[in-house]
């Protein structure tokens, strides 16, 4: 089973940028769809972005379209989430996970890791 670990979170001012990393170990990374999710305090976890195994197709949650970009490098066994024009409401713990399909059901398949905290100050 592939294991995904998140990193790169931190504290940033509103309007700023951060790039999150999702690093893979274990079985092959190059044939799995990957997604980013987030959970703000007191709220349910929500889908943020997904990318297909070959990187050719992507999907985004409505709240982040035009501001966030998901990408991946299969040789580096890493996926990234570039977050620009951050808002206070983007504050959350961000998680990556293997998806059943990055464009349709977007269902996470594995147990959740520790995530990485993103805090956006006003």
C-alpha positions in Angstrom: 0.0 0.0 0.0 1.2 3.5 -0.8 1.7 5.8 2.2 1.3 9.6 1.6 2.7 12.2 4.0 1.8 15.8 4.0 4.2 18.7 4.7 4.7 22.4 4.0 2.0 24.0 6.0 2.6 27.2 8.1 1.4 30.6 9.0 0.9 33.1 6.2 -0.9 36.4 5.8 -4.0 36.8 3.8 -3.1 37.3 0.1 0.0 35.2 0.5 1.1 31.9 -0.9 2.1 28.4 0.3 3.0 25.2 -1.4 2.1 21.9 0.3 3.9 18.6 -0.4 2.5 15.1 -0.5 5.3 12.6 -0.5 4.8 8.9 -1.2 6.5 5.8 0.0 5.6 2.1 -0.4 4.0 0.8 -3.5 3.9 2.6 -6.9 2.8 6.2 -6.8 2.7 6.6 -10.6 -0.6 4.7 -11.1 -2.8 6.3 -8.4 -5.0 9.4 -8.5 -4.2 11.8 -5.6 -6.4 14.3 -3.9 -6.0 17.1 -1.3 -8.6 17.6 1.4 -8.9 20.0 4.3 -10.7 20.2 7.6 -11.3 23.4 9.4 -12.0 23.4 13.1 -15.6 22.4 13.8 -16.3 21.6 10.1 -16.4 18.5 8.0 -13.5 17.5 5.9 -13.9 18.7 2.3 -12.4 18.0 -1.1 -9.9 20.6 -2.3 -8.2 19.3 -5.5 -7.5 16.0 -7.3 -5.1 14.9 -10.0 -5.2 11.8 -12.2 -2.3 9.3 -12.1 -0.8 10.8 -15.3 -1.2 14.4 -14.3 -3.2 15.2 -17.4 -6.6 15.9 -15.7 -7.3 17.8 -12.5 -10.3 18.9 -10.5 -10.9 21.6 -7.9 -13.4 22.5 -5.2 -15.4 25.6 -5.9 -13.9 27.6 -3.1 -10.3 27.2 -4.4 -10.8 27.3 -8.2 -8.5 29.9 -9.8 -6.4 30.2 -6.6 -5.0 26.7 -6.0 -3.1 24.5 -8.4 -2.5 20.8 -7.9 0.5 19.1 -9.7 2.6 16.0 -9.4 5.9 14.4 -10.4 5.8 10.6 -10.6 9.6 10.2 -10.7 9.8 12.3 -7.5 6.8 10.4 -6.0 5.4 13.7 -4.9 2.2 15.8 -5.4 2.0 19.5 -4.6 -0.7 22.0 -3.8 0.2 25.5 -4.7 -2.0 27.9 -2.8 -2.1 31.5 -3.9 -4.2 34.5 -2.8 -4.9 32.8 0.5 -7.9 33.8 2.6 -8.5 33.5 6.3 -11.2 30.9 5.5 -8.5 28.7 4.0 -7.3 28.0 7.5 -7.5 24.3 8.0 -5.5 21.0 8.4 -4.7 19.8 4.9 -4.5 16.2 4.0 -3.6 14.2 0.9 -5.0 10.8 0.1 -5.3 8.2 -2.7 -8.5 8.7 -4.7 -10.7 6.2 -6.5 -11.0 8.8 -9.3 -9.7 12.3 -9.4 -12.5 13.6 -11.6 -15.7 11.8 -10.5 -16.4 10.3 -7.1 -13.2 11.7 -5.6 -13.5 9.2 -2.7 -10.5 8.9 -0.5 -9.4 5.3 -0.2 -6.9 5.2 2.6 -6.8 6.1 6.3 -5.9 9.8 7.0 -2.4 10.9 8.0 -1.4 13.7 10.4 -2.0 16.4 7.8 -0.3 19.8 7.7 -1.7 22.9 9.4 -2.3 26.0 7.3 -3.1 29.2 9.1 -4.0 32.3 7.3 -4.0 35.5 9.3 -5.9 38.7 8.5 
